[in-house]
Amino acid sequence: MTTNVEFGLDVRTGRAVLGLPANCPNPERNRYLAYVARRHGAPMCETLDGTVTRALTLVAAGLAFCRDTGGRKVLAEVEEEFTDHVIQ
């Protein structure tokens, strides 16, 4: 349930990607998450590879935006946060 709440809070930021496996044993449990994702235009993927690729694409777009707007300090903070998560 915590994950549902976190997704609901993060989906509006444009930085959320929802992974919904096509072979999920209980797909009805994901209906609300899919509804919220569609409502807010969040990407949905059916594979782990697709979900990770889409998430990394969003991160790369954010880094490019920071570079384009001259936000060097923001860029450094985003890269540090991203690196911390990847290493863990």
BAKOL-294218 format. One record per residue (C-alpha): residue number from 1; x, y, z. Coordinates in nm, 2 decimals. Layout:
N
+-----+--------+--------+--------+
|  nr |      u |      v |      w |
+-----+--------+--------+--------+
| NUM |      X |      Y |      Z |
...
+-----+--------+--------+--------+
! end
This chain:
88
+-----+--------+--------+--------+
|  nr |      u |      v |      w |
+-----+--------+--------+--------+
|   1 |   0.00 |   0.00 |   0.00 |
|   2 |   0.29 |   0.24 |   0.07 |
|   3 |   0.40 |   0.21 |  -0.29 |
|   4 |   0.05 |   0.30 |  -0.41 |
|   5 |   0.06 |   0.62 |  -0.20 |
|   6 |   0.41 |   0.71 |  -0.31 |
|   7 |   0.32 |   0.66 |  -0.68 |
|   8 |   0.01 |   0.87 |  -0.63 |
|   9 |   0.22 |   1.15 |  -0.49 |
|  10 |   0.50 |   1.12 |  -0.75 |
|  11 |   0.30 |   1.07 |  -1.07 |
|  12 |   0.22 |   1.44 |  -1.10 |
|  13 |   0.58 |   1.54 |  -1.11 |
|  14 |   0.64 |   1.38 |  -1.45 |
|  15 |   0.92 |   1.18 |  -1.30 |
|  16 |   0.73 |   0.85 |  -1.25 |
|  17 |   0.72 |   0.54 |  -1.47 |
|  18 |   0.48 |   0.26 |  -1.39 |
|  19 |   0.59 |  -0.10 |  -1.46 |
|  20 |   0.30 |  -0.34 |  -1.50 |
|  21 |   0.40 |  -0.69 |  -1.60 |
|  22 |   0.18 |  -0.84 |  -1.87 |
|  23 |   0.19 |  -1.17 |  -1.69 |
|  24 |   0.10 |  -1.03 |  -1.34 |
|  25 |  -0.08 |  -1.30 |  -1.14 |
|  26 |  -0.34 |  -1.05 |  -1.00 |
|  27 |  -0.37 |  -0.77 |  -1.27 |
|  28 |  -0.68 |  -0.64 |  -1.10 |
|  29 |  -0.46 |  -0.52 |  -0.81 |
|  30 |  -0.29 |  -0.28 |  -1.06 |
|  31 |  -0.61 |  -0.13 |  -1.21 |
|  32 |  -0.60 |   0.19 |  -1.00 |
|  33 |  -0.23 |   0.25 |  -1.05 |
|  34 |  -0.29 |   0.22 |  -1.43 |
|  35 |  -0.58 |   0.46 |  -1.41 |
|  36 |  -0.38 |   0.72 |  -1.22 |
|  37 |  -0.08 |   0.68 |  -1.46 |
|  38 |  -0.31 |   0.73 |  -1.76 |
|  39 |  -0.49 |   1.02 |  -1.60 |
|  40 |  -0.16 |   1.20 |  -1.54 |
|  41 |   0.02 |   1.09 |  -1.86 |
|  42 |   0.28 |   0.88 |  -1.68 |
|  43 |   0.46 |   0.62 |  -1.90 |
|  44 |   0.36 |   0.26 |  -1.85 |
|  45 |   0.58 |  -0.04 |  -1.94 |
|  46 |   0.52 |  -0.41 |  -1.94 |
|  47 |   0.87 |  -0.53 |  -1.88 |
|  48 |   1.14 |  -0.45 |  -1.62 |
|  49 |   1.38 |  -0.36 |  -1.90 |
|  50 |   1.13 |  -0.13 |  -2.06 |
|  51 |   1.05 |   0.04 |  -1.73 |
|  52 |   1.42 |   0.10 |  -1.64 |
|  53 |   1.49 |   0.22 |  -1.99 |
|  54 |   1.20 |   0.47 |  -1.98 |
|  55 |   1.31 |   0.59 |  -1.63 |
|  56 |   1.66 |   0.64 |  -1.75 |
|  57 |   1.53 |   0.83 |  -2.05 |
|  58 |   1.34 |   1.07 |  -1.81 |
|  59 |   1.66 |   1.11 |  -1.60 |
|  60 |   1.87 |   1.19 |  -1.91 |
|  61 |   1.60 |   1.44 |  -2.03 |
|  62 |   1.62 |   1.61 |  -1.69 |
|  63 |   2.00 |   1.63 |  -1.70 |
|  64 |   1.98 |   1.77 |  -2.05 |
|  65 |   1.73 |   2.03 |  -1.94 |
|  66 |   1.96 |   2.13 |  -1.65 |
|  67 |   2.25 |   2.17 |  -1.89 |
|  68 |   2.05 |   2.37 |  -2.14 |
|  69 |   1.93 |   2.61 |  -1.87 |
|  70 |   2.27 |   2.66 |  -1.72 |
|  71 |   2.16 |   2.50 |  -1.39 |
|  72 |   2.51 |   2.37 |  -1.30 |
|  73 |   2.44 |   2.34 |  -0.93 |
|  74 |   2.11 |   2.16 |  -1.00 |
|  75 |   2.28 |   1.93 |  -1.25 |
|  76 |   2.54 |   1.83 |  -1.00 |
|  77 |   2.28 |   1.76 |  -0.73 |
|  78 |   2.07 |   1.55 |  -0.97 |
|  79 |   2.38 |   1.35 |  -1.09 |
|  80 |   2.48 |   1.29 |  -0.73 |
|  81 |   2.14 |   1.17 |  -0.63 |
|  82 |   2.11 |   0.95 |  -0.94 |
|  83 |   2.46 |   0.80 |  -0.88 |
|  84 |   2.37 |   0.73 |  -0.51 |
|  85 |   2.06 |   0.54 |  -0.62 |
|  86 |   2.24 |   0.34 |  -0.89 |
|  87 |   2.51 |   0.24 |  -0.65 |
|  88 |   2.27 |   0.12 |  -0.39 |
+-----+--------+--------+--------+
! end
